[in-house]
Amino acid sequence: MPGPGNIEFSRRNLLIVGAASFVTPGAIAAPTAALAQTAAAPPALSKVALNINGKVSELELDTRTTLLDALREHLHLTGTKKGCDHGQCGACTVIVDGRRINSCLTLAVMHAGDKVTTIEGLGTPQNLHPMQSAFVKHDGYQCGYCTPGQICSAVAALDEIKAGIPSHVSADLSASPQATAAELRERMSGNICRCGAYSNIVDAITEVAGRQA
């Protein structure tokens, strides 16, 4: 068993090690000053013309602004929803030049000249898009938060099938894919519905696919 002298020696070592781990005020001040200077620097702005739902809008944006934030915060098109903001839930899905994308993962300045379609551009309450009507008919939503992204994704997914673009579950890559339940579920897998209305969503898309066929 160690005696009092050994214990005292251990305490002194502990104090020495603790003192050595202190960072001097000067070492803290340097990075803090650099961070403050960076925070004070004005953002880099860029003028960009966005073609949204057939209307061109000219904006001056921070180059870091996502397409999602440009739509919601600058153009006030709040139908496109911000969900996870990490490209994992699909609530922010819009159609760009006929292809669906997660608008939270792309910068607005990258889409100058592109044709962007949001839920507001698909239809109006007085003149619904067939996919919107089908979602209403089949109760393809509950809370409705993910619905704009679901509908935009569904419209683009049927265009993908029509164009012959295969998915991971397409049985024959040499043949045109069909709008089967398995195909639709695979293609819509990037759109999450926390309310669990998946079966109704598939029914709605299947009906529109049948009309198009």
N, C-alpha and C positions, 0 to 999 in steps of 0.2 A: 504494500500500500504506500503511495507516495507521501512524503512528509510535507509540512507546510512550506518549506523552501521550494520544492518542486512546483507546488501549486502557484506560489507567488511568481516564479519564473514564467510559468505558462500564461499567467495574466499579463505580465509585461510583454510577452511576445504578441499576445492578442491585441494589446493597445498599439504596439508598433505597426502590426499589419493593418489595423484599422486606420491609423493616421496616414499610412502610405497610400491607402485607397482613396483618400480625399482628393478631389479635383480642385485645382486652384481657381479663384474667381476669374482670372484672366483667360483660362482655358474655356470657361463657360461663356464668357462675354463675346469671344470671337465668333463662334457659330451663331449665337443669338443675334448679333449685329448683322451677320450675313443674311439670316432668315428674315429679319425685319426689313432689310434693304430689298430683298426679293419680293416680299409681300407688298411693299410700297410701289413697286414698278407697275406701270399701267399695263393692262392686258393688250395683246396684239389683236387689233381689229381688222376685219376684212369685209369688203362689200361683196355680197353674193345675191344673185337673182335665182329664186327658187320657183319652179313651176309646180304649184300645189293645186291639185284638182282642176287643172286647166286654167288657172289664174297665176300669172307671174307676179311675185312679190319681191321687191328689192329690200334687203336688210343689211345692216352693218352689225356684224357679230364678232364676239370673241372667237378666235379660231378654234378654241377648245369646245365650243358649243355643239352638243350632239343634235342630230336631226330631230330627235324626240323633244328636246327642250326648245328648239327653234319653233316646232309646231305648237307646242303647248304654251310656252311663255312669251313668245314673240308674235305668233300669228293667232293665238288664242283658239286653236283647233284642239279642244280638250277631249274630243272623242277618243283619240289615241291615248291610251293609259300608260302611266309609269307604274310598273309592278316591282320587279326585283331590281331593275336598273343594271342587270348583269347579263342580259340576253338569255335567261334561263326559263322565263315564264311565258313569253310570247304575247303579253298584253299590249306591247308597243308595236306589234306587227303592222307594217304598211306595205304598199306595193310600189316598187320603183322600177320603171320601164318594164312592167309586166312580171317582175319577180318579187317575191315577198322577202322582206328583210326585217331584222330587229332594229328599229330606229334608235334604240338606246346605245347601240354598239357602233354607230357610224357618225362621222362629223358632218354637220350641215354644209360646210364649205366644199365637201367632196361631191355634192349633188347639184352643183350649178348646171343647169341645162337638162337635167334628168326630169322625167315626168313622174311625179309622186302622187299617188292616190291614197287618201285616208278614208276612214269610214264615212266622213262627211261627203266625200266625192262619189261614193257608190250609189247612194240614193237619199231621198228625203222622206220625211214622214208622210207626205202626200204622194210620193212616187217611189216606193221601196224597190230596192234591188231584189231580184228573185231569191237570192240567198238570205237577205234580211227577212223577206216574207216567210221563207221556209223555217228560219229559226223561230219566228213568232208562232207559226203553225204547230211546230213540233216541240215547243217549249224548250228550245236549246240553250236555255240560260236560267239562272236563278237570281243571283245578286246582280248580274249583268256587267260586272267590272271587266271581265276578260272578253266579253262578247265582241267588241269592235275588233280586237286582234284575231279572235276566232273567225269572224266573218271574212276579214281581209285575207287571212291565211287560207280559208276554204275556197274562196274565189280563185286565188292563185294556184291552189293545189289542183283544182279541176282543169285549169289552163295547162298545168304541167302534164297531166294525164292526156289531155287532148293533143299536146305537142309530142307525145310519145316518150317523155322523160321517165326512165324507170326509177323505182325506189328500192330500198333494201329488201323488200318482200316481194318484188316482182318475180314471178315464177320463171318467165321466159324473157330474157333480155333482148331477144331478137324479134319479139312480138310487141305490139302496142299494149301498154298496160291498161287494165280495166278498173273501173271505179268500184271495186269490191270493198266489203267492210274492212278486210285486212289492209288493203291499199290505203284506204282513207284514214284508218287509225294510225298507220305508220307515218303517213304524210302530215298528219295533224299532231303528232306526238310532241312537237316542240311548243304546243299551246296548252298550258295547264289550266284546268277548271277546278278550282278548289271546292266548288259546290258539287262536283261529280256529275255534271249533266252530259257526260260523254256519249251515252247511247242515243240520247235525243239529238245531239250534235251530228252524229253519224247519220241518223235518219234524215235530218234536214239536208245534209250534203248529198245523200243518196237520191233524194227526190229531185234536187236541182240537176244532178248528173243524169238522171233519167230523162228529164225534159230536154237537156242538151243533146242526148243521144237520139 
